[in-house]
């Protein structure tokens, strides 16, 4: 079974070997060749920044049957564009640039070139007379699955030294613990919603043990988190995260690893006692931990707090916090007795937020729903995860489109044409998602949703 993983890695690596170089950026091609990216001198600072292409594409590429859209930046948009084969430089497609004008904020002028009908696999770049060339990109099958496998591999590479050292995270102290919990929680929810995507053959040492490899990765981290839950001196906030995450993992493995599930439950209950005593722990974290422990144990001591705090969250103005959002999903998904009216109120709140994000995506020049289009990868990833959850509950073509556009943005269809997710070794990226466990877990969540709804 490991052969499938190796085959896809080899195929995509070979295809991408010719995609590392940039196109001409803002320079217009005049001699039939594809010159290097030019640099612009900055007389004021003495620095020489790289030119940024005015044609923004997903720098990894597009699958043949996928919607394919390039974004053109600037007020003087060209009327047409061409796609050239990156090897032969021959024109293979001519398309029209649809001028959409400026975005809702009036700060970005964009046009769109749709080439969805072109489906022939290959390595290409886009060119216009005014804007020069885009970065190169692929059209090929299984690109997102290849990226998914790479993200799984990067997660495994984040293991620390020793069987219970925990993932290597950027933070230290309690920040490391909470980041580990946030990462593991998303991975567990992703597996719970999209189990068919996660296999037992991704090439890690535990592959072939009849347990999905993602659960093996979580088991590795759970050993470390159990130790953190039993340690003294942790804040109530950290303990709330530990209680929620270990309870969620115990729920997932309760039917297959009874003994270890019991260890996780015991550690979760220990962490819960610490969190409950701390008067400074926010209500949303208590609600999340209580919801997870209630689903696992069915105990009324957790139900009351979960319903009280989640009920308050549905009535407040503004968006739900991550803890409120995920706590609501868990509460609605439990098989124990729940308040149907509360479930309806929570679902209404979640749907209103999803509709708001979808509307923001339509109004954005780069078709993303983040409030900060030019930064904050974490914000983009987290909002995309939420849309994935909602799309799983109520499948909607509009939400699927939002998710797809968010992924395109991360892969290079953004104002700076930066690919924030490396898909092959040796790439130099800015803000690389593959170096951050929290962001890897969110990326895997998004890709698992995409792969479960081809």
C-alpha positions, -999 to +999 in steps of 0.1 A: +000+000+000+029+023+005+036+022-032+007+045-039+023+072-018+057+068-034+043+067-069+024+100-065+053+118-049+076+107-077+052+116-105+044+151-092+080+158-083+091+151-119+063+172-133+071+201-110+109+200-117+104+225-145+081+248-126+105+265-101+115+294-123+094+325-125+080+340-156+089+375-168+067+392-142+060+427-156+083+425-186+068+419-220+082+390-240+096+401-273+120+374-286+101+342-282+121+333-251+111+333-214+135+357-197+142+358-160+123+379-136+136+415-137+144+435-107+135+471-101+160+495-084+148+514-054+169+546-054+155+557-020+165+527+000+192+511-021+174+478-020+165+458-052+131+442-047+119+415-070+092+425-095+058+410-088+038+396-118+005+414-125-010+381-135-018+360-104-023+322-107-022+292-085+015+285-088+012+248-082-015+245-108-050+233-116-066+199-122-081+193-157-118+194-146-112+222-121-124+258-126-093+277-137-091+315-131-063+339-134-065+374-118-051+404-136-042+435-115-043+471-126-066+497-140-055+493-177-065+457-181-057+439-214-086+426-235-072+391-240-046+367-227-028+337-241-016+305-225+018+293-237+033+259-232+063+264-209+085+241-228+078+250-265+065+286-259+037+279-283+003+295-277-022+268-268-052+289-257-065+324-261-090+338-236-108+371-227-101+393-197-133+402-180-129+436-163-145+436-129-134+470-119-123+478-084-132+459-052-156+469-026-130+489-007-120+507-039-083+498-034-077+470-059-085+469-097-088+434-110-099+415-140-104+378-145-094+353-171-113+321-171-096+292-189-116+263-173-123+248-207-086+242-214-079+207-199-048+193-216-022+183-190+011+202-192+033+230-179+021+265-189+023+302-182-001+331-191+010+361-211-005+394-222+010+423-242+006+448-214+014+426-184+041+402-195+040+367-180+027+349-150+046+324-130+044+289-145+018+264-134+007+228-141-025+214-154-025+178-141-046+152-123-043+147-085-024+179-077-044+184-045-039+148-034-001+152-040-002+183-018-023+164+008+004+136+010+031+162+013+013+179+042+010+145+059+047+139+054+055+173+069+034+166+099+053+134+105+086+152+101+075+175+129+078+148+155+104+156+182+131+132+194+118+104+215+086+085+216+067+111+236+086+143+229+057+160+211+057+178+178+083+205+173+064+237+176+075+273+173+061+283+207+075+274+241+060+266+275+022+268+276+020+283+241+035+251+228+008+231+247-021+251+234-007+251+198-004+213+201-040+210+213-053+233+185-035+213+159-045+179+172-081+190+177-084+200+140-068+168+128-093+148+148-123+167+136-110+164+100-107+126+104-142+125+120-158+143+091-137+130+062-124+095+073-123+081+038-095+105+028-071+093+056-054+060+048-030+036+065-003+038+037+013+073+038+047+058+045+052+065+082+066+038+105+031+029+118+017+024+082+000-009+077-012-013+113-049-011+103-052+023+119-054+055+098-020+071+099-035+105+110-047+088+142-012+073+147+002+109+145-024+120+170-015+091+193+021+102+193+011+137+204-015+124+229+013+107+249+030+140+253-003+159+261-012+133+288+021+142+306+013+179+303-022+174+318-007+156+347+019+182+354+014+208+380+014+246+375-005+249+342-029+277+338-067+271+336-066+281+299-041+255+290-059+229+310-092+236+292-074+230+259-059+198+272-093+186+285-111+193+252-084+177+230-077+146+251-115+140+255-119+143+217-091+118+211-105+094+237-139+095+220-123+087+186-104+056+198-128+044+225-139+014+204-105+003+192-080+012+220-100+010+251-071+011+275-054+041+260-088+059+257-092+054+294-058+070+300-068+100+279-101+103+297-084+103+330-059+130+319-088+150+304-107+149+337-076+160+356-071+189+333-108+198+336-106+201+374-077+225+370-096+246+343-128+247+364-111+261+394-095+290+375-119+319+375-100+336+347-106+309+321-128+323+293-163+309+290-158+297+255-129+274+265-150+259+293-178+254+269-155+236+244-141+213+271-175+206+286-190+197+253-162+172+245-164+156+279-202+154+278-201+137+244-176+112+257-190+105+292-227+116+290-222+131+325-246+159+335-219+178+353-205+188+319-239+193+301-251+222+322-220+243+316-218+235+279-254+245+274-252+277+295-221+291+278-229+279+243-264+294+247-248+327+257-226+326+226-256+324+203-271+356+217-240+378+216-231+401+187-201+394+165-186+361+153-181+330+173-147+324+187-130+292+176-138+275+209-175+285+206-176+273+170-160+239+176-179+235+209-212+241+191-203+215+164-195+189+191-226+196+210-248+193+179-230+161+170-234+142+203-257+112+206-265+120+242-295+142+250-293+177+238-315+208+237-330+209+202-338+246+204-302+254+214-290+233+185-312+253+161-300+286+175-263+275+172-269+263+136-285+296+127-256+316+141-231+294+123-250+297+090-252+335+093-215+336+097-210+313+067-232+335+045-213+366+056-180+350+046-194+339+013-206+375+006-171+389+015-156+365-009-178+378-037-168+414-029-131+407-027-109+414-057-090+382-049-122+362-041-113+355-004-133+361+027-105+371+050-108+405+065-070+410+058-063+399+023-026+407+022-015+390+054-026+368+082-023+333+068-038+320+101-070+340+095-074+327+060-068+291+071-092+293+101-120+309+081-116+283+054-118+255+080-151+269+092-165+270+057-154+234+052-173+223+084-204+241+072-202+227+037-199+192+053-232+198+072-250+215+044-233+209+010-235+240-010-218+248-044-213+284-032-193+273-001-173+248-023-163+277-045-153+298-015-131+269-003-115+265-037-108+302-040-092+304-006-069+275-016-059+293-048-051+324-028-028+304-005-011+288-036-002+321-053-033+338-066-028+367-042-016+404-045+021+394-041+019+362-061+035+343-032+029+306-028+025+302+009+025+264+007+056+246-007+047+216-027+083+204-035+116+203-018+140+233-022+114+259-027+119+293-011+086+306+002+074+334+024+053+325+054+055+288+045+025+269+060+045+237+058+068+249+087+039+254+112+021+225+127-010+245+135-012+257+099-004+222+085-034+209+105-057+235+090-043+228+055-050+191+059-085+199+071-091+220+039-076+194+016-095+165+032-127+184+026-117+190-010-107+154-016-139+141-001-160+162-025-142+159-059 
